[in-house]
Amino acid sequence: MRLLLLSDSGEFSFTRNFVGNDKTPPYAILSYTWGADTNEVTFENLTKGTSKDKPSYKKIRFYREQAKKDGLQYF
């Protein structure tokens, strides 16, 4: 399992892949409604930095802010 990590700059990045007996940090689980495939941000978009132009990127920003309000770095 990978999580998104909120940085001090307000941007986010992926954590390492937590597997097996790895200790997973506290994180937010947020509900998500999927839209059209062409509008949704994919893992590839996030890793290549091509996600900010997609309409659904605003959902990720919202989740980042909610996690921050809840005192969590990971979501």
PQR file of N, CA, C, O and H, with PARSE charges and radii, in Angstrom:
ATOM      1  N   MET A   1       0.843  -1.165   0.000 -0.4000 1.5000
ATOM      2  CA  MET A   1       0.000   0.000   0.000 -0.0000 2.0000
ATOM      3  C   MET A   1       0.895   1.236   0.000  0.5500 1.7000
ATOM      4  O   MET A   1       1.867   1.324   0.751 -0.5500 1.4000
ATOM      5  N   ARG A   2       0.549   2.165  -0.842 -0.4000 1.5000
ATOM      6  CA  ARG A   2       1.242   3.452  -0.873 -0.0000 2.0000
ATOM      7  C   ARG A   2       0.289   4.529  -0.410  0.5500 1.7000
ATOM      8  O   ARG A   2      -0.918   4.457  -0.641 -0.5500 1.4000
ATOM      9  H   ARG A   2      -0.240   2.094  -1.452  0.4000 1.0000
ATOM     10  N   LEU A   3       0.845   5.520   0.242 -0.4000 1.5000
ATOM     11  CA  LEU A   3       0.059   6.653   0.710 -0.0000 2.0000
ATOM     12  C   LEU A   3       0.600   7.923   0.083  0.5500 1.7000
ATOM     13  O   LEU A   3       1.737   7.962  -0.387 -0.5500 1.4000
ATOM     14  H   LEU A   3       1.825   5.578   0.430  0.4000 1.0000
ATOM     15  N   LEU A   4      -0.219   8.953   0.080 -0.4000 1.5000
ATOM     16  CA  LEU A   4       0.258  10.264  -0.320 -0.0000 2.0000
ATOM     17  C   LEU A   4       0.732  10.975   0.932  0.5500 1.7000
ATOM     18  O   LEU A   4       0.062  10.942   1.965 -0.5500 1.4000
ATOM     19  H   LEU A   4      -1.143   8.921   0.462  0.4000 1.0000
ATOM     20  N   LEU A   5       1.876  11.612   0.842 -0.4000 1.5000
ATOM     21  CA  LEU A   5       2.489  12.326   1.957 -0.0000 2.0000
ATOM     22  C   LEU A   5       2.391  13.818   1.705  0.5500 1.7000
ATOM     23  O   LEU A   5       2.835  14.310   0.668 -0.5500 1.4000
ATOM     24  H   LEU A   5       2.420  11.639   0.003  0.4000 1.0000
ATOM     25  N   LEU A   6       1.812  14.535   2.647 -0.4000 1.5000
ATOM     26  CA  LEU A   6       1.707  15.980   2.565 -0.0000 2.0000
ATOM     27  C   LEU A   6       3.014  16.604   3.020  0.5500 1.7000
ATOM     28  O   LEU A   6       3.488  16.312   4.118 -0.5500 1.4000
ATOM     29  H   LEU A   6       1.451  14.136   3.490  0.4000 1.0000
ATOM     30  N   SER A   7       3.604  17.459   2.193 -0.4000 1.5000
ATOM     31  CA  SER A   7       4.867  18.108   2.556 -0.0000 2.0000
ATOM     32  C   SER A   7       4.596  19.477   3.171  0.5500 1.7000
ATOM     33  O   SER A   7       3.477  19.988   3.107 -0.5500 1.4000
ATOM     34  H   SER A   7       3.220  17.696   1.301  0.4000 1.0000
ATOM     35  N   ASP A   8       5.620  20.058   3.761 -0.4000 1.5000
ATOM     36  CA  ASP A   8       5.489  21.395   4.352 -0.0000 2.0000
ATOM     37  C   ASP A   8       5.154  22.448   3.305  0.5500 1.7000
ATOM     38  O   ASP A   8       4.547  23.471   3.624 -0.5500 1.4000
ATOM     39  H   ASP A   8       6.528  19.644   3.813  0.4000 1.0000
ATOM     40  N   SER A   9       5.544  22.204   2.061 -0.4000 1.5000
ATOM     41  CA  SER A   9       5.285  23.168   0.991 -0.0000 2.0000
ATOM     42  C   SER A   9       3.848  23.089   0.475  0.5500 1.7000
ATOM     43  O   SER A   9       3.423  23.919  -0.329 -0.5500 1.4000
ATOM     44  H   SER A   9       6.037  21.374   1.802  0.4000 1.0000
ATOM     45  N   GLY A  10       3.098  22.077   0.946 -0.4000 1.5000
ATOM     46  CA  GLY A  10       1.724  21.919   0.480 -0.0000 2.0000
ATOM     47  C   GLY A  10       1.596  20.956  -0.674  0.5500 1.7000
ATOM     48  O   GLY A  10       0.482  20.616  -1.071 -0.5500 1.4000
ATOM     49  H   GLY A  10       3.443  21.402   1.599  0.4000 1.0000
ATOM     50  N   GLU A  11       2.698  20.511  -1.217 -0.4000 1.5000
ATOM     51  CA  GLU A  11       2.679  19.521  -2.285 -0.0000 2.0000
ATOM     52  C   GLU A  11       2.637  18.126  -1.656  0.5500 1.7000
ATOM     53  O   GLU A  11       2.732  17.986  -0.436 -0.5500 1.4000
ATOM     54  H   GLU A  11       3.604  20.787  -0.894  0.4000 1.0000
ATOM     55  N   PHE A  12       2.496  17.116  -2.481 -0.4000 1.5000
ATOM     56  CA  PHE A  12       2.495  15.768  -1.936 -0.0000 2.0000
ATOM     57  C   PHE A  12       3.313  14.841  -2.803  0.5500 1.7000
ATOM     58  O   PHE A  12       3.587  15.120  -3.970 -0.5500 1.4000
ATOM     59  H   PHE A  12       2.418  17.229  -3.471  0.4000 1.0000
ATOM     60  N   SER A  13       3.697  13.728  -2.201 -0.4000 1.5000
ATOM     61  CA  SER A  13       4.451  12.696  -2.909 -0.0000 2.0000
ATOM     62  C   SER A  13       4.012  11.347  -2.372  0.5500 1.7000
ATOM     63  O   SER A  13       3.323  11.270  -1.355 -0.5500 1.4000
ATOM     64  H   SER A  13       3.474  13.501  -1.253  0.4000 1.0000
ATOM     65  N   PHE A  14       4.406  10.295  -3.049 -0.4000 1.5000
ATOM     66  CA  PHE A  14       4.079   8.949  -2.601 -0.0000 2.0000
ATOM     67  C   PHE A  14       5.067   8.474  -1.555  0.5500 1.7000
ATOM     68  O   PHE A  14       6.257   8.783  -1.615 -0.5500 1.4000
ATOM     69  H   PHE A  14       4.966  10.357  -3.875  0.4000 1.0000
ATOM     70  N   THR A  15       4.558   7.719  -0.596 -0.4000 1.5000
ATOM     71  CA  THR A  15       5.427   7.047   0.362 -0.0000 2.0000
ATOM     72  C   THR A  15       5.972   5.791  -0.292  0.5500 1.7000
ATOM     73  O   THR A  15       5.581   5.431  -1.402 -0.5500 1.4000
ATOM     74  H   THR A  15       3.591   7.468  -0.547  0.4000 1.0000
ATOM     75  N   ARG A  16       6.867   5.137   0.404 -0.4000 1.5000
ATOM     76  CA  ARG A  16       7.319   3.828  -0.070 -0.0000 2.0000
ATOM     77  C   ARG A  16       6.139   2.875   0.026  0.5500 1.7000
ATOM     78  O   ARG A  16       5.122   3.217   0.630 -0.5500 1.4000
ATOM     79  H   ARG A  16       7.184   5.429   1.306  0.4000 1.0000
ATOM     80  N   ASN A  17       6.248   1.724  -0.538 -0.4000 1.5000
ATOM     81  CA  ASN A  17       5.191   0.729  -0.511 -0.0000 2.0000
ATOM     82  C   ASN A  17       5.230  -0.018   0.823  0.5500 1.7000
ATOM     83  O   ASN A  17       6.212  -0.698   1.120 -0.5500 1.4000
ATOM     84  H   ASN A  17       7.073   1.446  -1.028  0.4000 1.0000
ATOM     85  N   PHE A  18       4.179   0.103   1.621 -0.4000 1.5000
ATOM     86  CA  PHE A  18       4.096  -0.613   2.890 -0.0000 2.0000
ATOM     87  C   PHE A  18       3.595  -2.028   2.616  0.5500 1.7000
ATOM     88  O   PHE A  18       2.530  -2.205   2.024 -0.5500 1.4000
ATOM     89  H   PHE A  18       3.381   0.656   1.380  0.4000 1.0000
ATOM     90  N   VAL A  19       4.350  -3.028   3.039 -0.4000 1.5000
ATOM     91  CA  VAL A  19       3.962  -4.420   2.822 -0.0000 2.0000
ATOM     92  C   VAL A  19       4.196  -5.235   4.087  0.5500 1.7000
ATOM     93  O   VAL A  19       4.984  -4.856   4.953 -0.5500 1.4000
ATOM     94  H   VAL A  19       5.215  -2.885   3.520  0.4000 1.0000
ATOM     95  N   GLY A  20       3.500  -6.353   4.173 -0.4000 1.5000
ATOM     96  CA  GLY A  20       3.728  -7.300   5.261 -0.0000 2.0000
ATOM     97  C   GLY A  20       3.609  -6.691   6.638  0.5500 1.7000
ATOM     98  O   GLY A  20       2.577  -6.117   6.985 -0.5500 1.4000
ATOM     99  H   GLY A  20       2.860  -6.662   3.469  0.4000 1.0000
ATOM    100  N   ASN A  21       4.669  -6.815   7.428 -0.4000 1.5000
ATOM    101  CA  ASN A  21       4.676  -6.348   8.809 -0.0000 2.0000
ATOM    102  C   ASN A  21       5.163  -4.909   8.966  0.5500 1.7000
ATOM    103  O   ASN A  21       5.412  -4.463  10.086 -0.5500 1.4000
ATOM    104  H   ASN A  21       5.508  -7.281   7.147  0.4000 1.0000
ATOM    105  N   ASP A  22       5.302  -4.180   7.860 -0.4000 1.5000
ATOM    106  CA  ASP A  22       5.708  -2.772   7.949 -0.0000 2.0000
ATOM    107  C   ASP A  22       4.722  -1.999   8.814  0.5500 1.7000
ATOM    108  O   ASP A  22       3.513  -2.223   8.745 -0.5500 1.4000
ATOM    109  H   ASP A  22       5.100  -4.542   6.951  0.4000 1.0000
ATOM    110  N   LYS A  23       5.241  -1.096   9.621 -0.4000 1.5000
ATOM    111  CA  LYS A  23       4.371  -0.245  10.435 -0.0000 2.0000
ATOM    112  C   LYS A  23       3.847   0.893   9.565  0.5500 1.7000
ATOM    113  O   LYS A  23       4.617   1.718   9.075 -0.5500 1.4000
ATOM    114  H   LYS A  23       6.223  -0.913   9.677  0.4000 1.0000
ATOM    115  N   THR A  24       2.544   0.928   9.382 -0.4000 1.5000
ATOM    116  CA  THR A  24       1.905   1.957   8.574 -0.0000 2.0000
ATOM    117  C   THR A  24       1.555   3.141   9.478  0.5500 1.7000
ATOM    118  O   THR A  24       0.954   2.947  10.535 -0.5500 1.4000
ATOM    119  H   THR A  24       1.918   0.258   9.781  0.4000 1.0000
ATOM    120  N   PRO A  25       1.921   4.367   9.079 -0.5600 1.5000
ATOM    121  CA  PRO A  25       1.604   5.541   9.909  0.2800 2.0000
ATOM    122  C   PRO A  25       0.100   5.837   9.873  0.5500 1.7000
ATOM    123  O   PRO A  25      -0.601   5.354   8.984 -0.5500 1.4000
ATOM    124  N   PRO A  26      -0.399   6.621  10.827 -0.5600 1.5000
ATOM    125  CA  PRO A  26      -1.812   7.026  10.775  0.2800 2.0000
ATOM    126  C   PRO A  26      -2.080   7.773   9.465  0.5500 1.7000
ATOM    127  O   PRO A  26      -1.266   8.588   9.029 -0.5500 1.4000
ATOM    128  N   TYR A  27      -3.224   7.488   8.845 -0.4000 1.5000
ATOM    129  CA  TYR A  27      -3.551   8.138   7.579 -0.0000 2.0000
ATOM    130  C   TYR A  27      -5.049   8.299   7.436  0.5500 1.7000
ATOM    131  O   TYR A  27      -5.824   7.595   8.084 -0.5500 1.4000
ATOM    132  H   TYR A  27      -3.885   6.826   9.198  0.4000 1.0000
ATOM    133  N   ALA A  28      -5.451   9.221   6.592 -0.4000 1.5000
ATOM    134  CA  ALA A  28      -6.863   9.483   6.325 -0.0000 2.0000
ATOM    135  C   ALA A  28      -7.339   8.595   5.189  0.5500 1.7000
ATOM    136  O   ALA A  28      -6.647   8.426   4.184 -0.5500 1.4000
ATOM    137  H   ALA A  28      -4.821   9.793   6.065  0.4000 1.0000
ATOM    138  N   ILE A  29      -8.516   8.035   5.357 -0.4000 1.5000
ATOM    139  CA  ILE A  29      -9.197   7.319   4.280 -0.0000 2.0000
ATOM    140  C   ILE A  29     -10.350   8.209   3.866  0.5500 1.7000
ATOM    141  O   ILE A  29     -11.243   8.485   4.667 -0.5500 1.4000
ATOM    142  H   ILE A  29      -9.078   8.173   6.173  0.4000 1.0000
ATOM    143  N   LEU A  30     -10.339   8.653   2.641 -0.4000 1.5000
ATOM    144  CA  LEU A  30     -11.348   9.588   2.180 -0.0000 2.0000
ATOM    145  C   LEU A  30     -12.123   8.995   1.017  0.5500 1.7000
ATOM    146  O   LEU A  30     -11.543   8.378   0.123 -0.5500 1.4000
ATOM    147  H   LEU A  30      -9.614   8.428   1.990  0.4000 1.0000
ATOM    148  N   SER A  31     -13.416   9.182   1.031 -0.4000 1.5000
ATOM    149  CA  SER A  31     -14.287   8.629  -0.005 -0.0000 2.0000
ATOM    150  C   SER A  31     -14.023   9.329  -1.335  0.5500 1.7000
ATOM    151  O   SER A  31     -13.685  10.512  -1.376 -0.5500 1.4000
ATOM    152  H   SER A  31     -13.887   9.684   1.757  0.4000 1.0000
ATOM    153  N   TYR A  32     -14.182   8.590  -2.398 -0.4000 1.5000
ATOM    154  CA  TYR A  32     -13.866   9.114  -3.719 -0.0000 2.0000
ATOM    155  C   TYR A  32     -14.906   8.647  -4.724  0.5500 1.7000
ATOM    156  O   TYR A  32     -15.256   7.467  -4.748 -0.5500 1.4000
ATOM    157  H   TYR A  32     -14.457   7.629  -2.365  0.4000 1.0000
ATOM    158  N   THR A  33     -15.398   9.543  -5.541 -0.4000 1.5000
ATOM    159  CA  THR A  33     -16.319   9.192  -6.621 -0.0000 2.0000
ATOM    160  C   THR A  33     -15.561   9.315  -7.937  0.5500 1.7000
ATOM    161  O   THR A  33     -14.976  10.355  -8.238 -0.5500 1.4000
ATOM    162  H   THR A  33     -15.114  10.502  -5.521  0.4000 1.0000
ATOM    163  N   TRP A  34     -15.580   8.248  -8.706 -0.4000 1.5000
ATOM    164  CA  TRP A  34     -14.852   8.233  -9.973 -0.0000 2.0000
ATOM    165  C   TRP A  34     -15.662   8.876 -11.079  0.5500 1.7000
ATOM    166  O   TRP A  34     -16.876   8.692 -11.162 -0.5500 1.4000
ATOM    167  H   TRP A  34     -16.055   7.403  -8.462  0.4000 1.0000
ATOM    168  N   GLY A  35     -14.988   9.628 -11.925 -0.4000 1.5000
ATOM    169  CA  GLY A  35     -15.608  10.247 -13.084 -0.0000 2.0000
ATOM    170  C   GLY A  35     -15.145   9.548 -14.354  0.5500 1.7000
ATOM    171  O   GLY A  35     -14.705   8.399 -14.315 -0.5500 1.4000
ATOM    172  H   GLY A  35     -14.001   9.778 -11.858  0.4000 1.0000
ATOM    173  N   ALA A  36     -15.245  10.231 -15.456 -0.4000 1.5000
ATOM    174  CA  ALA A  36     -14.805   9.685 -16.741 -0.0000 2.0000
ATOM    175  C   ALA A  36     -13.307   9.406 -16.699  0.5500 1.7000
ATOM    176  O   ALA A  36     -12.548  10.172 -16.106 -0.5500 1.4000
ATOM    177  H   ALA A  36     -15.602  11.164 -15.488  0.4000 1.0000
ATOM    178  N   ASP A  37     -12.879   8.318 -17.324 -0.4000 1.5000
ATOM    179  CA  ASP A  37     -11.469   7.924 -17.310 -0.0000 2.0000
ATOM    180  C   ASP A  37     -10.538   9.038 -17.764  0.5500 1.7000
ATOM    181  O   ASP A  37      -9.434   9.173 -17.235 -0.5500 1.4000
ATOM    182  H   ASP A  37     -13.496   7.695 -17.806  0.4000 1.0000
ATOM    183  N   THR A  38     -10.959   9.825 -18.720 -0.4000 1.5000
ATOM    184  CA  THR A  38     -10.095  10.889 -19.245 -0.0000 2.0000
ATOM    185  C   THR A  38      -9.929  12.045 -18.255  0.5500 1.7000
ATOM    186  O   THR A  38      -8.994  12.836 -18.380 -0.5500 1.4000
ATOM    187  H   THR A  38     -11.855   9.715 -19.150  0.4000 1.0000
ATOM    188  N   ASN A  39     -10.822  12.147 -17.284 -0.4000 1.5000
ATOM    189  CA  ASN A  39     -10.769  13.233 -16.303 -0.0000 2.0000
ATOM    190  C   ASN A  39     -10.066  12.847 -15.013  0.5500 1.7000
ATOM    191  O   ASN A  39      -9.658  13.717 -14.244 -0.5500 1.4000
ATOM    192  H   ASN A  39     -11.582  11.504 -17.183  0.4000 1.0000
ATOM    193  N   GLU A  40      -9.920  11.553 -14.771 -0.4000 1.5000
ATOM    194  CA  GLU A  40      -9.375  11.081 -13.502 -0.0000 2.0000
ATOM    195  C   GLU A  40      -7.850  11.072 -13.493  0.5500 1.7000
ATOM    196  O   GLU A  40      -7.209  10.811 -14.512 -0.5500 1.4000
ATOM    197  H   GLU A  40     -10.251  10.846 -15.396  0.4000 1.0000
ATOM    198  N   VAL A  41      -7.287  11.361 -12.333 -0.4000 1.5000
ATOM    199  CA  VAL A  41      -5.843  11.326 -12.136 -0.0000 2.0000
ATOM    200  C   VAL A  41      -5.431   9.877 -11.895  0.5500 1.7000
ATOM    201  O   VAL A  41      -6.025   9.184 -11.069 -0.5500 1.4000
ATOM    202  H   VAL A  41      -7.807  11.573 -11.506  0.4000 1.0000
ATOM    203  N   THR A  42      -4.421   9.431 -12.612 -0.4000 1.5000
ATOM    204  CA  THR A  42      -3.928   8.068 -12.447 -0.0000 2.0000
ATOM    205  C   THR A  42      -2.610   8.081 -11.665  0.5500 1.7000
ATOM    206  O   THR A  42      -1.990   9.128 -11.478 -0.5500 1.4000
ATOM    207  H   THR A  42      -3.939   9.995 -13.283  0.4000 1.0000
ATOM    208  N   PHE A  43      -2.205   6.907 -11.221 -0.4000 1.5000
ATOM    209  CA  PHE A  43      -0.911   6.758 -10.555 -0.0000 2.0000
ATOM    210  C   PHE A  43       0.190   7.269 -11.474  0.5500 1.7000
ATOM    211  O   PHE A  43       1.096   7.977 -11.034 -0.5500 1.4000
ATOM    212  H   PHE A  43      -2.708   6.056 -11.372  0.4000 1.0000
ATOM    213  N   GLU A  44       0.109   6.913 -12.736 -0.4000 1.5000
ATOM    214  CA  GLU A  44       1.110   7.356 -13.712 -0.0000 2.0000
ATOM    215  C   GLU A  44       1.135   8.879 -13.820  0.5500 1.7000
ATOM    216  O   GLU A  44       2.210   9.477 -13.865 -0.5500 1.4000
ATOM    217  H   GLU A  44      -0.628   6.338 -13.093  0.4000 1.0000
ATOM    218  N   ASN A  45      -0.040   9.513 -13.861 -0.4000 1.5000
ATOM    219  CA  ASN A  45      -0.095  10.982 -13.905 -0.0000 2.0000
ATOM    220  C   ASN A  45       0.615  11.596 -12.711  0.5500 1.7000
ATOM    221  O   ASN A  45       1.375  12.553 -12.854 -0.5500 1.4000
ATOM    222  H   ASN A  45      -0.914   9.027 -13.824  0.4000 1.0000
ATOM    223  N   LEU A  46       0.362  11.037 -11.524 -0.4000 1.5000
ATOM    224  CA  LEU A  46       0.982  11.570 -10.315 -0.0000 2.0000
ATOM    225  C   LEU A  46       2.489  11.389 -10.319  0.5500 1.7000
ATOM    226  O   LEU A  46       3.226  12.301  -9.946 -0.5500 1.4000
ATOM    227  H   LEU A  46      -0.256  10.259 -11.408  0.4000 1.0000
ATOM    228  N   THR A  47       2.953  10.219 -10.737 -0.4000 1.5000
ATOM    229  CA  THR A  47       4.398   9.970 -10.712 -0.0000 2.0000
ATOM    230  C   THR A  47       5.135  10.762 -11.783  0.5500 1.7000
ATOM    231  O   THR A  47       6.312  11.082 -11.615 -0.5500 1.4000
ATOM    232  H   THR A  47       2.354   9.477 -11.040  0.4000 1.0000
ATOM    233  N   LYS A  48       4.456  11.083 -12.881 -0.4000 1.5000
ATOM    234  CA  LYS A  48       5.094  11.849 -13.954 -0.0000 2.0000
ATOM    235  C   LYS A  48       4.861  13.356 -13.826  0.5500 1.7000
ATOM    236  O   LYS A  48       5.405  14.143 -14.601 -0.5500 1.4000
ATOM    237  H   LYS A  48       3.500  10.824 -13.017  0.4000 1.0000
ATOM    238  N   GLY A  49       4.046  13.750 -12.839 -0.4000 1.5000
ATOM    239  CA  GLY A  49       3.777  15.173 -12.658 -0.0000 2.0000
ATOM    240  C   GLY A  49       2.843  15.756 -13.698  0.5500 1.7000
ATOM    241  O   GLY A  49       2.883  16.956 -13.968 -0.5500 1.4000
ATOM    242  H   GLY A  49       3.604  13.111 -12.210  0.4000 1.0000
ATOM    243  N   THR A  50       2.000  14.916 -14.287 -0.4000 1.5000
ATOM    244  CA  THR A  50       1.088  15.387 -15.330 -0.0000 2.0000
ATOM    245  C   THR A  50      -0.363  15.413 -14.860  0.5500 1.7000
ATOM    246  O   THR A  50      -1.282  15.395 -15.679 -0.5500 1.4000
ATOM    247  H   THR A  50       1.967  13.941 -14.068  0.4000 1.0000
ATOM    248  N   SER A  51      -0.571  15.454 -13.555 -0.4000 1.5000
ATOM    249  CA  SER A  51      -1.930  15.336 -13.024 -0.0000 2.0000
ATOM    250  C   SER A  51      -2.633  16.676 -12.799  0.5500 1.7000
ATOM    251  O   SER A  51      -3.862  16.717 -12.748 -0.5500 1.4000
ATOM    252  H   SER A  51       0.175  15.468 -12.890  0.4000 1.0000
ATOM    253  N   LYS A  52      -1.901  17.741 -12.666 -0.4000 1.5000
ATOM    254  CA  LYS A  52      -2.502  19.014 -12.270 -0.0000 2.0000
ATOM    255  C   LYS A  52      -3.461  19.582 -13.308  0.5500 1.7000
ATOM    256  O   LYS A  52      -4.292  20.425 -12.971 -0.5500 1.4000
ATOM    257  H   LYS A  52      -0.902  17.707 -12.707  0.4000 1.0000
ATOM    258  N   ASP A  53      -3.369  19.144 -14.558 -0.4000 1.5000
ATOM    259  CA  ASP A  53      -4.249  19.639 -15.605 -0.0000 2.0000
ATOM    260  C   ASP A  53      -5.574  18.880 -15.681  0.5500 1.7000
ATOM    261  O   ASP A  53      -6.491  19.298 -16.388 -0.5500 1.4000
ATOM    262  H   ASP A  53      -2.694  18.459 -14.831  0.4000 1.0000
ATOM    263  N   LYS A  54      -5.674  17.770 -14.957 -0.4000 1.5000
ATOM    264  CA  LYS A  54      -6.891  16.962 -15.015 -0.0000 2.0000
ATOM    265  C   LYS A  54      -7.950  17.539 -14.076  0.5500 1.7000
ATOM    266  O   LYS A  54      -7.624  18.004 -12.984 -0.5500 1.4000
ATOM    267  H   LYS A  54      -4.929  17.430 -14.383  0.4000 1.0000
ATOM    268  N   PRO A  55      -9.219  17.511 -14.498 -0.5600 1.5000
ATOM    269  CA  PRO A  55     -10.294  18.065 -13.659  0.2800 2.0000
ATOM    270  C   PRO A  55     -10.369  17.450 -12.262  0.5500 1.7000
ATOM    271  O   PRO A  55     -10.700  18.152 -11.307 -0.5500 1.4000
ATOM    272  N   SER A  56     -10.075  16.179 -12.121 -0.4000 1.5000
ATOM    273  CA  SER A  56     -10.214  15.529 -10.813 -0.0000 2.0000
ATOM    274  C   SER A  56      -9.068  15.851  -9.852  0.5500 1.7000
ATOM    275  O   SER A  56      -9.107  15.430  -8.696 -0.5500 1.4000
ATOM    276  H   SER A  56      -9.806  15.608 -12.897  0.4000 1.0000
ATOM    277  N   TYR A  57      -8.060  16.582 -10.300 -0.4000 1.5000
ATOM    278  CA  TYR A  57      -6.956  16.947  -9.408 -0.0000 2.0000
ATOM    279  C   TYR A  57      -7.457  17.788  -8.232  0.5500 1.7000
ATOM    280  O   TYR A  57      -6.864  17.763  -7.153 -0.5500 1.4000
ATOM    281  H   TYR A  57      -8.029  16.924 -11.239  0.4000 1.0000
ATOM    282  N   LYS A  58      -8.543  18.529  -8.438 -0.4000 1.5000
ATOM    283  CA  LYS A  58      -9.092  19.347  -7.348 -0.0000 2.0000
ATOM    284  C   LYS A  58      -9.568  18.459  -6.196  0.5500 1.7000
ATOM    285  O   LYS A  58      -9.541  18.893  -5.045 -0.5500 1.4000
ATOM    286  H   LYS A  58      -9.024  18.550  -9.314  0.4000 1.0000
ATOM    287  N   LYS A  59     -10.001  17.229  -6.479 -0.4000 1.5000
ATOM    288  CA  LYS A  59     -10.394  16.305  -5.414 -0.0000 2.0000
ATOM    289  C   LYS A  59      -9.188  15.966  -4.541  0.5500 1.7000
ATOM    290  O   LYS A  59      -9.298  15.904  -3.317 -0.5500 1.4000
ATOM    291  H   LYS A  59     -10.023  16.877  -7.414  0.4000 1.0000
ATOM    292  N   ILE A  60      -8.054  15.749  -5.168 -0.4000 1.5000
ATOM    293  CA  ILE A  60      -6.844  15.395  -4.429 -0.0000 2.0000
ATOM    294  C   ILE A  60      -6.406  16.566  -3.557  0.5500 1.7000
ATOM    295  O   ILE A  60      -6.001  16.372  -2.411 -0.5500 1.4000
ATOM    296  H   ILE A  60      -7.964  15.798  -6.163  0.4000 1.0000
ATOM    297  N   ARG A  61      -6.485  17.763  -4.091 -0.4000 1.5000
ATOM    298  CA  ARG A  61      -6.163  18.951  -3.281 -0.0000 2.0000
ATOM    299  C   ARG A  61      -7.103  19.067  -2.084  0.5500 1.7000
ATOM    300  O   ARG A  61      -6.667  19.394  -0.980 -0.5500 1.4000
ATOM    301  H   ARG A  61      -6.814  17.920  -5.022  0.4000 1.0000
ATOM    302  N   PHE A  62      -8.394  18.799  -2.301 -0.4000 1.5000
ATOM    303  CA  PHE A  62      -9.354  18.839  -1.204 -0.0000 2.0000
ATOM    304  C   PHE A  62      -8.990  17.809  -0.137  0.5500 1.7000
ATOM    305  O   PHE A  62      -9.020  18.119   1.054 -0.5500 1.4000
ATOM    306  H   PHE A  62      -8.748  18.534  -3.198  0.4000 1.0000
ATOM    307  N   TYR A  63      -8.648  16.596  -0.548 -0.4000 1.5000
ATOM    308  CA  TYR A  63      -8.288  15.547   0.406 -0.0000 2.0000
ATOM    309  C   TYR A  63      -7.025  15.912   1.177  0.5500 1.7000
ATOM    310  O   TYR A  63      -6.913  15.627   2.369 -0.5500 1.4000
ATOM    311  H   TYR A  63      -8.624  16.344  -1.516  0.4000 1.0000
ATOM    312  N   ARG A  64      -6.088  16.535   0.498 -0.4000 1.5000
ATOM    313  CA  ARG A  64      -4.866  16.988   1.155 -0.0000 2.0000
ATOM    314  C   ARG A  64      -5.211  17.982   2.262  0.5500 1.7000
ATOM    315  O   ARG A  64      -4.693  17.879   3.374 -0.5500 1.4000
ATOM    316  H   ARG A  64      -6.179  16.766  -0.470  0.4000 1.0000
ATOM    317  N   GLU A  65      -6.073  18.929   1.966 -0.4000 1.5000
ATOM    318  CA  GLU A  65      -6.449  19.935   2.949 -0.0000 2.0000
ATOM    319  C   GLU A  65      -7.232  19.311   4.110  0.5500 1.7000
ATOM    320  O   GLU A  65      -7.052  19.712   5.261 -0.5500 1.4000
ATOM    321  H   GLU A  65      -6.494  19.012   1.063  0.4000 1.0000
ATOM    322  N   GLN A  66      -8.083  18.350   3.821 -0.4000 1.5000
ATOM    323  CA  GLN A  66      -8.836  17.699   4.890 -0.0000 2.0000
ATOM    324  C   GLN A  66      -7.902  16.910   5.803  0.5500 1.7000
ATOM    325  O   GLN A  66      -8.044  16.959   7.025 -0.5500 1.4000
ATOM    326  H   GLN A  66      -8.229  18.025   2.887  0.4000 1.0000
ATOM    327  N   ALA A  67      -6.960  16.194   5.227 -0.4000 1.5000
ATOM    328  CA  ALA A  67      -5.985  15.446   6.038 -0.0000 2.0000
ATOM    329  C   ALA A  67      -5.197  16.418   6.911  0.5500 1.7000
ATOM    330  O   ALA A  67      -4.952  16.139   8.085 -0.5500 1.4000
ATOM    331  H   ALA A  67      -6.844  16.155   4.235  0.4000 1.0000
ATOM    332  N   LYS A  68      -4.802  17.545   6.351 -0.4000 1.5000
ATOM    333  CA  LYS A  68      -4.041  18.555   7.099 -0.0000 2.0000
ATOM    334  C   LYS A  68      -4.880  19.084   8.271  0.5500 1.7000
ATOM    335  O   LYS A  68      -4.366  19.220   9.381 -0.5500 1.4000
ATOM    336  H   LYS A  68      -5.001  17.772   5.397  0.4000 1.0000
ATOM    337  N   LYS A  69      -6.159  19.381   8.037 -0.4000 1.5000
ATOM    338  CA  LYS A  69      -7.059  19.856   9.093 -0.0000 2.0000
ATOM    339  C   LYS A  69      -7.198  18.809  10.200  0.5500 1.7000
ATOM    340  O   LYS A  69      -7.341  19.153  11.373 -0.5500 1.4000
ATOM    341  H   LYS A  69      -6.577  19.270   7.136  0.4000 1.0000
ATOM    342  N   ASP A  70      -7.157  17.542   9.823 -0.4000 1.5000
ATOM    343  CA  ASP A  70      -7.298  16.453  10.790 -0.0000 2.0000
ATOM    344  C   ASP A  70      -5.977  16.105  11.470  0.5500 1.7000
ATOM    345  O   ASP A  70      -5.912  15.164  12.260 -0.5500 1.4000
ATOM    346  H   ASP A  70      -7.041  17.263   8.870  0.4000 1.0000
ATOM    347  N   GLY A  71      -4.923  16.865  11.163 -0.4000 1.5000
ATOM    348  CA  GLY A  71      -3.629  16.648  11.797 -0.0000 2.0000
ATOM    349  C   GLY A  71      -2.868  15.450  11.260  0.5500 1.7000
ATOM    350  O   GLY A  71      -2.009  14.897  11.947 -0.5500 1.4000
ATOM    351  H   GLY A  71      -4.976  17.629  10.520  0.4000 1.0000
ATOM    352  N   LEU A  72      -3.177  15.048  10.037 -0.4000 1.5000
ATOM    353  CA  LEU A  72      -2.518  13.897   9.424 -0.0000 2.0000
ATOM    354  C   LEU A  72      -1.622  14.327   8.276  0.5500 1.7000
ATOM    355  O   LEU A  72      -1.951  15.256   7.539 -0.5500 1.4000
ATOM    356  H   LEU A  72      -3.874  15.497   9.479  0.4000 1.0000
ATOM    357  N   GLN A  73      -0.498  13.657   8.125 -0.4000 1.5000
ATOM    358  CA  GLN A  73       0.402  13.923   7.002 -0.0000 2.0000
ATOM    359  C   GLN A  73       0.082  13.022   5.813  0.5500 1.7000
ATOM    360  O   GLN A  73       0.404  13.353   4.672 -0.5500 1.4000
ATOM    361  H   GLN A  73      -0.230  12.902   8.724  0.4000 1.0000
ATOM    362  N   TYR A  74      -0.538  11.908   6.078 -0.4000 1.5000
ATOM    363  CA  TYR A  74      -0.726  10.895   5.045 -0.0000 2.0000
ATOM    364  C   TYR A  74      -2.200  10.736   4.698  0.5500 1.7000
ATOM    365  O   TYR A  74      -3.074  10.800   5.563 -0.5500 1.4000
ATOM    366  H   TYR A  74      -0.800  11.639   7.005  0.4000 1.0000
ATOM    367  N   PHE A  75      -2.448  10.531   3.424 -0.4000 1.5000
ATOM    368  CA  PHE A  75      -3.812  10.264   2.976 -0.0000 2.0000
ATOM    369  C   PHE A  75      -3.777   9.406   1.739  0.5500 1.7000
ATOM    370  O   PHE A  75      -4.827   9.063   1.196 -0.5500 1.4000
ATOM    371  H   PHE A  75      -1.738  10.480   2.721  0.4000 1.0000
TER
END
